[in-house]
Amino acid sequence: MPRLALYTFGVLTSPLSDPSPATREFYALGEAVYRRIAAHPGHLAHAEPAGGERGVLFGADWGAWGEFAVPAWYAKGRTPDTTALAATLSLWTDLGSARDAVYTGLHRDALTRRRDWFERSRRPSHVLWWVPEDVIPTWQEGVDNLEALHRHGPAPRRFTFPRPYTPEGAPART
């Protein structure tokens, strides 16, 4: 049975190392969101660095998820002191479970505050795609799909929550 991969990406207004209250609040809320999403029905796994270091993305050991990668449009720093982004990569059993986790509960509350932490962008902030049961998606696949979504729009191989597709490639009902 195919599984659903979800890649999210956003450029933060401040580096992850910024000691301001807004950044500390983002981290605290983010940690709570991760705990809830990890326990959500339908969640299978998400990419985590082996060392679990906060704010270390580039150069971390991500295991089967591959080397950390970001879209070409990301132009901010790549060191622990200058990185200003938030990205996730996760696996789900189905579209409904993933959508429910993203658009309800604590994550929904966080989404209403995204302008407090993220730069505005006309680029997509997420992309979904179906993977075979035995496949772990990689960061690079997430980036490639997000960039293709930005250039060409939703399609059966890469899509969004508002414009989803079934594993067979047919438009899905939302």
N, C-alpha and C positions, 0 to 999 in steps of 0.2 A: 504494500500500500504506500503510495507516495506521501511524503511529508512536506510541510510548508516551511520554507526558509523566509525569515524576515530580517532585513538590514535597515537600520535607522542611522541617520547622520544629520548633525547640526553643528554650526559654527557658533561658539560661545562668544559673548561680548567681552569676557575677561578670561585670562589663562586659568587653567585648573589650579595653579599654585597661588592665585590671588587670595590673600587672607581676608578679603572683605566679607561682611555678613551675608551678602547675596550669594557669594560662592559657597560659603559654609552651609547656607540653607539649601542650595542646590545639591550638594553632596549628601546632606542628611536626608532630604526627601528622596534623592536617587537611591540611596541604600535601602530605604523602606519600600520603595517601589520595586526594586529588584527582588527583595524577599517575598513580596506579595505575588509578583508575576511568576517567580520560580515555583510557587505553590499552586498556581492557577491550573485548573483542569485543562488538559490539552498541551501544556508546556512540557517539552521533552528535554531541552538543554539550551544553554546559551554559552557563548564564548567568554572565557575568563582566562586571564594570564595565569600561568602556573604559579608564579610567586604571589599573585593577588595584590600587587602593589597599586596603591591608589595614585592615579595620575600618570602611571607609566603605561604607555600604549605602544609607541614605536620601539622596536627592539626587544619587547617582551616575548617570552615563549608562550605561544598560543596553541601549541600542540596541533591536533588534527585540523583546527580552524585556519591554519596557515599564518603566514606573516601578516601583521597588521597593515592595512592599506586604507587610503582615503581618496575621495574623488579629486580629479585634477584641479577643480576650482578651489580647493582648500589652500589658502596662501599664508596661513599663520604658522606659528612655530611647531617644531617637532621634538623639542627637548622637554624634560619634565617641568622646567620652569616657564616654557613658552607655549606649550600645547594649549589650544583653546577650542576644543571640540568635544562632542559627546557622540559616541557611536555604539550601536549594539548589533549583535548578530545572534539570532536564536532559531530554534527548531520547534515546530508545532505539529500536532496531529491533524489539525484542520483549520480552515479559515474562520469559522465561527468562534472557536476558542481564542484564537489570536486577536480577532477583532474585539471580543468581549474584554480581554485583558487590557487592551490598549485604550478602549473608549469607556470604561467604567471604573468605578472605585478610585483609589489613590492615584493611579496613572492619569485618569481623566482630570483630576484636580490639578496635577502637575501640568498637563497640557494647557489648561486655562492660564497658567502662569508662564508659559514658554517665552513670552516677550520680555520677561524680567531677566532672562538668562541668555537667550539666543538672538543672533542677528537675524533680521528679516531677510528672506530670500525668495526668489521666484523659482528656485530649483526644488525638486521633490525632496521631502525629508525621509521618505521610506520607500522600500520596494519589496515586493513579495515574489517568490517563484517556487515552483514545485521541484522537489528532488526525490530520487529513488530512496527507498527505505534504508539502504545500506550506505548512503552518502552523507558526509558531513560537509556542509557548505563552507567555503572559505571567505575570508575578508575580501580577497580580490574579486571573487564572483559577485559579492555584494556590491562592490564599487562598480564593476563592469555593468551590472544590471541597473544600478541607479543612474549611471551616466547614459546608458542606452534609453532608459525611461525618460530622462530629461530631453534627449535628442529626438526620440521617435514616439514617445507616448506609450500608454499601456498596450500590451499584446499578450497572447497566451504564455509566452516565455518569461514575462516580467510585467508586474501589474501593481495596482494600489488597492487599498481597502475600498475606496469609492468605485473602482472599476476592476473588479476581480474576475478571475477565470478559474474554471475547474481543472483538475489534473489532466483531463482529456482535451483541454484547449477551448472549451465552450465558455461563453460569458456566464458568470455565476450570478445568482440572485443575491442581492444584499438584504 
